[in-house]
Amino acid sequence: MKKIKVKVNGKEYVKDIPEYKTLLDFLREDLFLTGTKRGCGAGECGACTVILNGRAVNSCLVLAVECDGAEIKTIEGEGENGKLSPLQEAFQHHHAVQCGFCTPGMVMSARSLLDRVPHPTEEEIKEAIEGNFCRCTGYKQIVEAIIDASRGGS
Amino acid sequence: MRRFSVIRIRSLEHLFDLAEKGMTNPYFLAGGTDLLIKIKDDLLIPPFTVLDISGLQELRSIHFEQDYVRIGSLVTHGEIEKHPELRLLFPSLTDACHGVGSPQIRNRATIGGNIGNASPAADSIPPLYVYGAELHLVNSKGERWVKIEDFFTGPGKTIRNPVEIIKEIRIPAEKRDYGTYLRLGQRKALAISKISLALAGKKKNGSMEDVKIALGAVGPTVIMAVETSLYLRGKELSSEVIKEAGNIIEKEAEPITDLRSSKEYRKKMCSTLLVKALTNWKQVA
């Protein structure tokens, strides 16, 4: 067991965790932040995407012990005061959510892009979500939602 | 996931101390994008020790010097692909790093890890061949510099000792006229290369002077297309020369059939990728 201190969605946590625990399992099982989903568990699908120290990562391929001292943002930190963020509203408006399983990871990849590039091109958007699989929408609505969010609409 | 212990390495001295005491099957955890999958898939035989080197800041920087560019082994593919000065000097390398996995993978996966894993299909390795990179290997007994082409002995196999660390990659800071990296995979993102080609070249008085070509995923290690390079030396970039170079590389490459592609397809595609690379060069020249 090792003690780690992390800041998740602005809140500080100190926890004792086994060394082999992934960041994904830590978020879901220790912090009960179950918005982050487990898909393939091998870095292929992007359902577990979170933002670690400002960069999108697959939380299934990061050990929680590596995150000691880190800042993490998950889907639970996207909206504020119980309200959806404009990005989430845009997903809703464009029907960019069908089964919804890829959505938390998809929103985190989009968030990480918009934080760096507030007004991305369509090409940049497609590249930012190339590590996120969606088996329902065909991606079109997702791309449109992100374009809309970047223009300040929803 | 299998239970295992992780030792967080605080410094190279810390690592060397541990190495002197002896360790059971040590594996370095850098970006973790390959190692954690191997552990999950039960590909590592226990007992083993995971050495988390991801906190070694001294291996995270890029230095530009008079004669060399030195890239720390923990620099990520994402940092390399977005580096404007590296793009100017080594476009084949930045292109290759850009094509790896997905943004999430590129934000974690390190160049040292890509080299250490020694996959014949690793994307960052063919460009390092064409740019003449050397690896700085260090352990508790000392250090050595190894040319990239002397490092690999087979798929997943290298001359590295278990607790020897790849500290940095040194590339001669030599400006070429053209560099590119082309790869074929099942799809654009998150696909292992079926075949890849790195090319870097210079011109003198309108003729190609020094063209280096490396092929990935066509043999047990990355290979250099030496005969094709010799043919191109001193020639102008004409359509006839490009076509003939394509024929030569097809004969020179000796790929194998595996689950991703057949030998025949790979041979043809060596030619196709080279023709494409040289044609692109002709168009920008």
HADDOCK unambig.tbl for C-alpha pairs under 7 A between the chains (distance, minus, plus):
assign (segid A and resid 19 and name CA) (segid B and resid 5 and name CA) 5.92 0.50 0.50
assign (segid A and resid 19 and name CA) (segid B and resid 6 and name CA) 5.93 0.50 0.50
assign (segid A and resid 20 and name CA) (segid B and resid 3 and name CA) 5.80 0.50 0.50
assign (segid A and resid 20 and name CA) (segid B and resid 4 and name CA) 5.75 0.50 0.50
assign (segid A and resid 20 and name CA) (segid B and resid 5 and name CA) 6.65 0.50 0.50
assign (segid A and resid 42 and name CA) (segid B and resid 37 and name CA) 5.88 0.50 0.50
assign (segid A and resid 44 and name CA) (segid B and resid 190 and name CA) 6.51 0.50 0.50
assign (segid A and resid 55 and name CA) (segid B and resid 107 and name CA) 6.69 0.50 0.50
assign (segid A and resid 56 and name CA) (segid B and resid 104 and name CA) 5.26 0.50 0.50
assign (segid A and resid 57 and name CA) (segid B and resid 104 and name CA) 4.20 0.50 0.50
assign (segid A and resid 57 and name CA) (segid B and resid 105 and name CA) 6.67 0.50 0.50
assign (segid A and resid 57 and name CA) (segid B and resid 107 and name CA) 6.55 0.50 0.50
assign (segid A and resid 58 and name CA) (segid B and resid 104 and name CA) 5.75 0.50 0.50
assign (segid A and resid 61 and name CA) (segid B and resid 32 and name CA) 6.20 0.50 0.50
assign (segid A and resid 61 and name CA) (segid B and resid 33 and name CA) 5.72 0.50 0.50
assign (segid A and resid 61 and name CA) (segid B and resid 36 and name CA) 6.12 0.50 0.50
assign (segid A and resid 62 and name CA) (segid B and resid 32 and name CA) 6.53 0.50 0.50
assign (segid A and resid 128 and name CA) (segid B and resid 103 and name CA) 6.43 0.50 0.50
assign (segid A and resid 130 and name CA) (segid B and resid 102 and name CA) 6.05 0.50 0.50
assign (segid A and resid 130 and name CA) (segid B and resid 189 and name CA) 6.04 0.50 0.50
assign (segid A and resid 131 and name CA) (segid B and resid 102 and name CA) 4.63 0.50 0.50
assign (segid A and resid 131 and name CA) (segid B and resid 103 and name CA) 6.41 0.50 0.50
assign (segid A and resid 131 and name CA) (segid B and resid 104 and name CA) 6.68 0.50 0.50
assign (segid A and resid 131 and name CA) (segid B and resid 189 and name CA) 6.77 0.50 0.50
assign (segid A and resid 131 and name CA) (segid B and resid 190 and name CA) 6.96 0.50 0.50
